[in-house]
Each structure stands twice: as C-alpha cells, then as structure tokens.
Amino acid sequence: MTSRVGPRAAGTNGSDFKHREKVAPHYQMSASLKSEVRKLNLVHFLIWLLVAAQVTVSHVNLVSHDIVSMPYQWEYPYLLSLLPLLCSSLSLPKNNISYLVISMISAGLFSIAPLIYGGMEMFPVAQQLYRNGKAYRFIFGFSAVAVMYLIMVVAVQVHALQLYYMKKLLDSWFSATQEKKRK
C-alpha cells in the first residue's frame, strides 16, 4: 500500500507506476455490471412483493375487497417473474453464463409479457377512468388501475434495464471466456 505522507523510497519520484499490473477492462466492467444487476434485482423483488401482497391479501380475504380489490389477470403470470430473478442471482457469483441466458429468456416470458398483457387488459378501465372519472376497483382508496399502471411503469423500466445490463454482462463474460480459450 502506498502512503502519501512519510518517507518516499529512495530513487523514485512517484512516476514509476506504469509498469504495474492493471485489472483487465472486462473484469472491471463485469464487477460494475454485477453491482447494477444486483440493485435492479432488489427493485424487481420489491415490485414482486407488492404484486404478491396484493394477490395474497385479496384471495385470503384479510381485508375487504373495498380496500384491496381483486387482482387483474396479468398479475398471476407476473408472479412467475421470481424465476428470472433467482436465475440471475444464481448466475452472478460464479459468472454462470447458462443461468444468465435462462434469466434473460425467462424475463421476457414471465416479466415483460405479463406487463404488456396487463397494459392491454387495463386500458379500457383506464380510459373509462380518464373520461368519466369513475373507478370501480380500489387499493387503499386509490384507483386500482392508476396504482397498477404506476407499478407497471416502474416494472417496465426495471426489466428493460435488467435485460440491458445482463446483455452487457453476458458480452463481458463471453469475451473473457474467449480470451481464455485463445491462450
């Protein structure tokens, strides 16, 4: 470790750092991308918890349906989005490319596809709310369609960023394995 204060080694002026080893760029990129994917996985898990809580509370009848409405149909397949979350979390510690690919494919099927379907399913209700100002489903006094669209907007952004960072991470890992095979 170097110290900025104290005696300096004899015969050096501090400019002899160019010969030292540096961390390869793909390892630096891998570390930073893993950090981003972990953060997005946490946000994804929080969104999943919100949807799971709404589905559970409405089906177990913990509160009245006037307080928490019945879930929309897209929320049930969205609960399967825990699978890509687990696969991506399992792929990070050991740079497991196959788990990362499974996570990317299943994210499209279990995360993005239900959100697209949900946007189409809730559109007539949102249109009615906008035109007439009448809502028939509520979550803690707020229009259920407005709350769910807000969750969907955040979820789409999170999943898009997850896919983007996982693709960059996959490229980083793939280039590292190709370099090892060349040697």
Disulfide bonds with the S-S distance in Angstrom:
none
